[in-house]
Amino acid sequence: MVISHPQTLTLQPIENGAPSDDVRAFRRTLGQFATGITVITTNTGEKLTGMTANSFTAVSLDPPLVLWSIRKESGSLAAFLESGHFSINILAENQNTVSEIFGRPRDEQFSQVEWIPGKFGAPLFPGSIAHLECETHEVIDAGDHHILIGRVDNYARFEGKPLLFSQGQFGVPTAFLESPQPAPAAGDPRLDLDNEQTIFMSLLKAANQQMSQLFQEHRHQVGVTVATGRVLNQLTVRADNVEDLGRVAFLGENTVEDALIELAGQNLVAPQAEGKWAITAPGLEVQAALRRSAAEFNAQQLRDIPVEDLAAAQRVLRTLINREFNSESENK
Ligand SMILES: Cc1cc2nc3c(=O)[nH]c(=O)nc-3n(C[C@H](O)[C@H](O)[C@H](O)COP(=O)(O)O)c2cc1C
């Protein structure tokens, strides 16, 4: 039996072909697979090495083996081959800065993060949701990468949610909403629990999910992707380079580059000196049109809600948002 849903059934690929025809398109296709993010560290004597990697995969429980792959051209390869051990830090949802620090070569990486030495001396980052301390079990030559298989000597799991990476975007996990329960009958003791506060939180989540979905469809209709939309938006603020655009827009650098190539092809952005990119005059017009269309989308969604209800909803949402900031600062 074939189960299909009219909205999700897409027979026409966005792009396809042999990987050698278009390497960027091939990489985007691989990016359809969602992963977490790790920073893998090692030490050779006093010298510390670390790099962001999303190629991490669990392999075997007995013996306990994991793997990841490292580019042969990576400046970090020699250290990982020499040391014979590595530590895997599985990043938490609020550690995107750590991912960024170790996501490209730069100086003084370890002075920018808090770390402690693990069993073999390789740095472990407090705040990660798991640590796996490994001895290098096998190194496999695989195309332009080496696969490093590690035998896990020691692990630790911590409270928290993972930082995610998929389709070139950094993200945080959202669980499916629970299916709605049938309303309890009058006199049922569960009726007390199902009070307005718990219903309110469920409604808030459902409304958020519904609006995000609708906005995604809207964006698709006006011919903008998350990446092209965010890059264009950022460039209206100031000319920027790929690295900084990725950081502010929570996008991987390859994705930013793909977006810039697409936008440059439409003459909406143009390269500047020192690796920076700027929005063009036609780009500013398109951006203004996109803003207007987003405002129309908003107006359409809120069209039949009385003004006083909207004002009340905004007050409630602002209170909840401020409460979160307050309780965060109270905990510090
Ligand atoms: C989200 C993300 C995932 C990455 N995954 C890998 C990976 O699995 N393997 C790899 O070799 N490089 C990966 N990189 C790139 C390395 O982090 C980057 O090349 C390295 O930090 C730069 O130092 P190097 O010159 O020592 O390679 C990734 C980068 C990012 C931002």
The ligand as an SDF file (V2000), in Angstrom:
LIG
                    3D

 31 33  0  0  0  0  0  0  0  0999 V2000
   28.6190   22.0380   11.0910 C   0  0  0  0  0  0  0  0  0  0  0  0
   29.9950   21.6370   10.6530 C   0  0  0  0  0  0  0  0  0  0  0  0
   30.3170   20.2980   10.5020 C   0  0  0  0  0  0  0  0  0  0  0  0
   31.5860   19.9040   10.0760 C   0  0  0  0  0  0  0  0  0  0  0  0
   31.8800   18.5690    9.9590 N   0  0  0  0  0  0  0  0  0  0  0  0
   33.1080   18.1900    9.5600 C   0  0  0  0  0  0  0  0  0  0  0  0
   33.4520   16.8050    9.4930 C   0  0  0  0  0  0  0  0  0  0  0  0
   32.6720   15.9250    9.8250 O   0  0  0  0  0  0  0  0  0  0  0  0
   34.6950   16.4760    9.0600 N   0  0  0  0  0  0  0  0  0  0  0  0
   35.6140   17.4290    8.6890 C   0  0  0  0  0  0  0  0  0  0  0  0
   36.7250   17.0800    8.2790 O   0  0  0  0  0  0  0  0  0  0  0  0
   35.3130   18.7640    8.7810 N   0  0  0  0  0  0  0  0  0  0  0  0
   34.0990   19.1540    9.2140 C   0  0  0  0  0  0  0  0  0  0  0  0
   33.8070   20.4780    9.3290 N   0  0  0  0  0  0  0  0  0  0  0  0
   34.8330   21.4650    8.9950 C   0  0  0  0  0  0  0  0  0  0  0  0
   35.8500   21.5950   10.1130 C   0  0  0  0  0  0  0  0  0  0  0  0
   35.2450   21.9440   11.3360 O   0  0  0  0  0  0  0  0  0  0  0  0
   36.8980   22.6530    9.7450 C   0  0  0  0  0  0  0  0  0  0  0  0
   37.4770   22.2720    8.5290 O   0  0  0  0  0  0  0  0  0  0  0  0
   37.9660   22.7430   10.7720 C   0  0  0  0  0  0  0  0  0  0  0  0
   37.5410   23.2380   11.9930 O   0  0  0  0  0  0  0  0  0  0  0  0
   39.0120   23.7030   10.2860 C   0  0  0  0  0  0  0  0  0  0  0  0
   40.1980   23.3360   10.7500 O   0  0  0  0  0  0  0  0  0  0  0  0
   41.2140   22.4140    9.9180 P   0  0  0  0  0  0  0  0  0  0  0  0
   41.9010   23.2750    8.9380 O   0  0  0  0  0  0  0  0  0  0  0  0
   42.0630   21.8590   10.9470 O   0  0  0  0  0  0  0  0  0  0  0  0
   40.3590   21.4060    9.2030 O   0  0  0  0  0  0  0  0  0  0  0  0
   32.5500   20.8900    9.7860 C   0  0  0  0  0  0  0  0  0  0  0  0
   32.2460   22.2470    9.9690 C   0  0  0  0  0  0  0  0  0  0  0  0
   30.9850   22.6180   10.4070 C   0  0  0  0  0  0  0  0  0  0  0  0
   30.6910   24.0730   10.6200 C   0  0  0  0  0  0  0  0  0  0  0  0
  1  2  1  0
  2  3  1  0
  2 30  2  0
  3  4  2  0
  4  5  1  0
  4 28  1  0
  5  6  2  0
  6  7  1  0
  6 13  1  0
  7  8  2  0
  7  9  1  0
  9 10  1  0
 10 11  2  0
 10 12  1  0
 12 13  2  0
 13 14  1  0
 14 15  1  0
 14 28  1  0
 15 16  1  0
 16 17  1  0
 16 18  1  0
 18 19  1  0
 18 20  1  0
 20 21  1  0
 20 22  1  0
 22 23  1  0
 23 24  1  0
 24 25  2  0
 24 26  1  0
 24 27  1  0
 28 29  2  0
 29 30  1  0
 30 31  1  0
M  END
$$$$
